[in-house]
Amino acid sequence: QVQLAESGGGLVQPGGSLRLSCAASGSIFSSNDMGWYRQAPGKQRELVATISSRSNIVYADSVRGRFTISRDNAKNTVYLQMNSLKPEDTAVYYCNRNNPYNVFWSWGQGTQVTVSL
């Protein structure tokens, strides 16, 4: 079973930046498409960015042009660079595999991102 550990969240002012990291255990990371997800209080989990095993990338409309997803298969790590942050980006951010069947590994603890003055 793959274990996921997200880090890099924090409190930032609007317009600021953060870089999230997600470290995955196990040797199957590189063969999987990965995604960053977020969940705000009272809202459903939202997929914000995906990167395939071949590094094809898709962004949600809400973050396109501001967020950048990347991966380092040698380190079993996926990153999310977040720029021009807005209060509506406030959420707990998670990473997990991305697939059309919505079959996930066990969720990590997530990392809290709060965008506020």
Legacy VTK file of the C-alpha trace (Angstrom):
# vtk DataFile Version 3.0
C-alpha trace
ASCII
DATASET POLYDATA
POINTS 117 float
0.000 0.000 0.000
1.297 3.423 -0.941
1.555 6.002 1.817
1.283 9.695 1.017
2.630 12.616 3.035
1.789 16.184 2.057
3.684 19.229 3.339
4.345 22.877 2.613
1.060 24.491 3.534
0.662 27.548 5.704
-0.856 30.978 6.128
-0.196 33.413 3.303
-1.575 36.772 2.263
-3.545 37.165 -0.964
-1.155 37.341 -3.892
1.421 35.225 -2.104
2.951 31.885 -3.032
3.409 28.447 -1.540
4.989 25.244 -2.777
3.394 21.996 -1.697
5.153 18.639 -1.733
3.762 15.136 -1.598
6.087 12.246 -0.900
4.897 8.759 -1.767
6.251 5.470 -0.513
6.506 2.460 -2.801
7.942 1.757 -6.205
4.733 2.129 -8.204
4.628 5.923 -7.979
6.286 6.556 -11.324
3.773 4.459 -13.268
0.761 6.285 -11.878
-0.962 9.471 -12.910
-1.091 11.816 -9.925
-3.339 14.637 -8.838
-3.577 17.412 -6.303
-6.967 17.718 -4.657
-8.366 20.212 -2.194
-11.287 20.335 0.157
-12.614 23.485 1.751
-14.898 23.385 4.798
-18.413 22.399 3.816
-17.433 21.687 0.223
-16.743 18.575 -1.798
-13.227 17.535 -2.667
-12.022 19.230 -5.843
-9.375 18.051 -8.285
-7.156 21.040 -9.067
-4.289 19.625 -11.133
-3.162 16.341 -12.621
0.094 15.063 -14.057
0.308 11.803 -15.931
3.099 9.257 -15.714
4.395 10.885 -18.903
4.034 14.387 -17.384
0.986 15.440 -19.368
-0.687 18.137 -17.283
-4.258 19.350 -16.817
-5.468 22.160 -14.554
-8.865 23.100 -13.218
-10.113 26.387 -14.617
-9.981 27.926 -11.158
-6.193 27.533 -10.879
-4.946 27.564 -14.473
-2.225 30.162 -14.950
-1.517 30.377 -11.210
-0.625 26.832 -10.151
2.063 24.536 -11.566
2.177 20.802 -10.949
5.348 18.792 -11.397
6.809 15.466 -10.365
10.178 13.936 -9.597
9.926 10.191 -10.038
13.414 9.634 -8.640
12.195 11.129 -5.367
8.660 9.688 -5.542
7.408 13.245 -5.070
4.819 15.452 -6.717
4.806 19.220 -6.242
2.296 22.038 -6.540
3.657 25.554 -6.953
0.893 27.992 -6.105
1.235 31.649 -7.070
-1.135 34.607 -6.914
-3.070 32.896 -4.164
-6.637 33.978 -3.472
-8.797 33.578 -0.367
-10.889 31.041 -2.278
-7.820 28.795 -2.511
-8.100 28.200 1.236
-8.505 24.455 1.778
-6.763 21.304 2.886
-4.685 20.045 -0.017
-4.099 16.369 -0.714
-2.331 14.372 -3.372
-3.365 10.970 -4.647
-3.429 8.929 -7.797
-5.659 10.124 -10.602
-7.658 7.604 -12.638
-11.064 7.375 -14.301
-12.319 4.827 -11.758
-11.774 7.046 -8.697
-9.766 4.302 -7.044
-7.433 5.946 -4.573
-4.623 5.017 -2.277
-5.138 5.750 1.389
-5.359 9.507 1.865
-2.617 11.312 3.710
-3.218 13.908 6.391
-3.211 16.734 3.879
-1.672 20.163 4.301
-3.674 23.246 5.254
-3.445 26.297 3.016
-4.990 29.481 4.367
-5.038 32.643 2.274
-5.984 35.637 4.375
-4.891 39.131 5.361
LINES 1 118
117 0 1 2 3 4 5 6 7 8 9 10 11 12 13 14 15 16 17 18 19 20 21 22 23 24 25 26 27 28 29 30 31 32 33 34 35 36 37 38 39 40 41 42 43 44 45 46 47 48 49 50 51 52 53 54 55 56 57 58 59 60 61 62 63 64 65 66 67 68 69 70 71 72 73 74 75 76 77 78 79 80 81 82 83 84 85 86 87 88 89 90 91 92 93 94 95 96 97 98 99 100 101 102 103 104 105 106 107 108 109 110 111 112 113 114 115 116
